[in-house]
Amino acid sequence: MNYFYNQMFNPQYVNPDYYAMLQAQAAKQYQQNQSNEVQKAVKATYDLCEAVNKLDAEHQQQAFYACLTVLAAELGWK
């Protein structure tokens, strides 16, 4: 039998070691993707702060409440 067949299939069951390896790779990729999204969110927060710091106090307060409203709507806060 060839390598692919031995790794993927068995007449009686799916190779549990290979299946476990695929599951571990998928979990690792998921965690990496989530970490990348966290990094993007942090960068966006810094960008937001940089933009808000260019505003006067009154407009900073308006921006804060507007951003809080967007967060509440996007995250489904009630």
Buried (B, 14 or more C-beta within 10 A) or exposed (E): EEEEEEBEEEEEEEBEEBEEEBEEEEEEEEEEEEEEEEEEEEEEEEEEEEEBEEEEEEEEEEBEEEEEEEEEEEEEEE
